[in-house]
Amino acid sequence: MSKIRVAALQLNSQPDTRLSLKEAEQWLRRASDAGAELAALPENFAFLGNERMMREQAADVNKAVMEILPGWSTRFGMNILAGGFPAPAGDGKVHNRSVLTGKDGSILSTYDKIHLFDVELSDEEYYRESDYVMPGDTKIKPVEIPVSSEKGDVVKAGLSICYDVRFPELYRRLAKEGAELFFVPSAFTRTTGKMHWEVLLRARAVENTSWVIAPAQTGTHGKKRETYGHAMIIHPDGRVLKDAGTETGFIIHEIDTDETRDVRRKLPSLEHRRL
């Protein structure tokens, strides 16, 4: 049995990295005070601006995050998922990177977003993430998050970012490798969020009988960008246990992997797959 109290943060990050990090730290402190042992920050938590600004500031944002993140973990006594921030990738592009730290500030895992958001929602609203982001390596595996140092308990988690949630093969691979929890830190657009956010998250939970932790961005960022909010924590049976609505803050829930095993025993679909 492995239990861990997990918080999913919901932020309104801006193009100002200093202010964005200050807001993130404020909610991390409150989540820690509420008993969180692991806190997940959303995509773009340290900087949410336009593509030109992102490329220009990627090195500074990456440096700021990697300098402050270990200190957050040790000060608050939490594992922290830094859900997505720009890191220089060469050729004028960046990686959209998440980093998971242990309570001692060590780096447990790094993940670079694989699937890039290239869509045309209307004549006025379109995105070309591939113009400035380099996709990550597809050779990925779950990461073990220590729960109890005394017992050696761990939770196996799969990392992903935002648009990845539309690609079920990613999560199935992680589930086959033992993942019992998925992180989906996001900055879902208001348009696509209303249509697909909840149904996609619940689908990834149900088809893999796994927990889903989905921190989110909410509100208006800069002059034009609007995000949907509704950070969620979803049970392996597909129930939405916590929904943050559209306000900034956090949601928190105790994850019990015994519940994962119970659902998988009752609905052993992972054992029944033929392909």
N, C-alpha and C positions, 0 to 999 in steps of 0.2 A: 504494500500500500504506500502510495506517495501522494501527499497533500501539499499544496502550495497556494497561498493567497496571491492572486494575480490582479493587477490593476491595468486597465486600458485607458489611456489619457486621450482627451479630446481638446485640441488646441485651435487657436486662430493665429497661426504664424504669419509673419510679414517679411518683406524684403530686408528688414533691419535685423541682422543676426544677433546683435547684442540684446535687443528687446525680446526677440523670439526665444533665446536661451534663458533669459530671465523669467519669462512666462513658464517655460518648461520646468525650470527648477522650482518655481513656486508650487506647481501641481505635483511634482515628484515628492516634495517635502510633505504635502498634505496626504498623498497616497501612503507614504511611509508612516505618518502619524496614525493612519487608519488601519495599519497592520499589513500592508502589502509587502510581500517578500520578493516579488518580481513586478516590475512596471514596464509597460510597453508604450513607447512614444510613436506618434504617427509619422507617415512619410512627410518629408519637407519640414520637420519640426524646427530646424535651426535656420531655415531660409525658405521663403516662398515668394519668389519674384519671377520676372519674365526670363526667357531663355538667355538673352544677352547678358543680363546681370548674373545669372547663374554661372555661366561660363567664366565671366570675368572674376567672380568672387569665389569660385570653387576651392582654390587653394587656401584662401583665408578661412572659409567656412569649415573645411575639413580640419585644418589646424586647430581652430577654436573648439570643435566638437571633441577631437581626440585628446585635447589638453584637459577639458573639463569633465568628460565622461567618467574616467576612472575615479575621480574625486567624488562625483555624485554617488557612485556605487558604494564606496567605502563610508562616506558620510551618512548616507541614508540606510546602509545595511541591506541593500537590495540588489538583486540581479536586475539589469536594465537593458531593454532592447531599444537602441537608438534607431528608430524605424526607417529612416531614409534621409540621406543628405548628400550633396554633391561632393565627389572626390575626383581629383584630376585623373584622366585616363589616357592622355596623350592625343595627338592628332586633333587638337582643338576641342575635344569632347570630354565628358565627365562620366563617371559611374554614378548611378543612383544606388547608394550603399547603405546597408544596415549593419550595425555592429551589436553583438550581444556581450555584455560584461558580467563577470561574476561578482559576488558580494565583496571580494577582496580587490576589485578593480581590474582583474585580469581579463584579457580578451578571450572569450569562449568560442566565438565564431564570427565570421564576416560573410555577408552575402551581397552580391551585386545583382540588381534587378535584371531578369532575363528577358521578359516580354515588354516591348516598348509601345507606348500609347500613341498610335498614329490613327486618328479618326477625324471625320468631318461631320460634326453634329448639325451644323447649319452653315449658311454663308458667312455668318458672323462668328461662329464658335467652332474652331478646329484646332487640332493639336498635332504636332510632328515631333514627338520625343526622340525619334531616331536621328533627327538633325543635329542633336547636341548631346545625346546619351549613347554610350557604348554598352551593348548588352553584356551581361556577365557569363561566366562559365556554366555550362549546363550540367557539369559533373558535381552534383550536390548530394549531401547526405544530412540526416537529422543531427542535431547537436544535443548532447546530454547536459541538462541543467541540474546541478546539485540541489537537492532538497534538504537532506539531512546529512551533515558531515559525520555524525555519530554512527548512523546506520548505513551510510553509503547509498541512500536512496537518490534516484535521479528521475527526471521527467524527460522523455525524448521529444524534442520539438523540431518542426520543420519551418524554415524561414521562407518568406515570400514578400512581395511588395505590390500592393494596389492592382494594377492591370493583370498581374500574374493570376489573379483569382478566376479569370475567364478561361484558364487552361487546366482542365481537370487532370491531365496526364502528369503534371508536375506534382500534385498532391498525392496521386496514386503511387507514384514512385517513392515519395517520402514515406507513405504509409507502409508500403512493402518493405521499407528499410527500418520499420519499427516506430515511426512517428505516431504519437498519441495526442499531439497538440500542434496546431498550426497558428502561426502569426501572420496576419494580413494587415500591416500598417498601411494606411491609405490617405490620399487626398482626392477622393472621388469627386468628380464634378457634380454640381447640383442637378444637372440634366440627367446624367446617367445614373446617379444615385437614386433618384426617384423611381427609375425604371427597374434597376437590376441589383442594387447593393445587397439588400437583405436576402433575396432569393439565391444569389450566387454564394453568399457566405453559408447559408443553411444547406445548400447543395453540397458544398465541400465537406461540411460536417457530416451529413447523412451518408454520403456515398463512401466515406472513409471511416465512419463511426469514430470521429475524433473531435476533440475540443477545438474551437476556433476563437482566437483572441484578435479583435480587429479595432485597434485605435484609429482615430480619424481626425481630419481637419474639418473645421466648420466655419461658415460665414464668408465674408468678403476679404480678399487678400490683395493689397495694393489697390489699383483702380478698377480692375475688371474681373479678376478670377473669383469664382464663387464655388464653394465646396458644400457637400451635403450634410456632413455631420453623422450622427447616429452611430457612434462607436458601439461595438457590440461584443458580448461574450455569449457564445453559443455552445450548448450541450452536445455531446456526441449523438444524441437521438434527434437533433435538429431544433430543439426548443431554444428560443431567444431568452436567455436568463436575465440579461441586462442590456438596456438600450439607453444611451446617453442623451438622446434627443438632439437638440441643436445648440445647447449651451456649452461653453467651455467647462472643463472639469475632469472628472474621472469616474469610472465605474469599477467595482471590485467584487471578486467572487473567489471562493476557495475551490480550486481544482482538485478533484480526487480521482486518481487514475483507476481506482477500483470501479468507479462508475463507467469508465471506458471499457474495462474488461467485461463488466456486466452486460453492457449494450452489445458488445461483440459476441458474447456467449449466446444471447437471445436472438440476435440478428447477425449470423456469421457470414455476411455477404462477402467479406474479404477472402474467406476460405472457399467460396463458391465460384470465384471468377474463373473463366475458361480461356481468356485471352491475356 
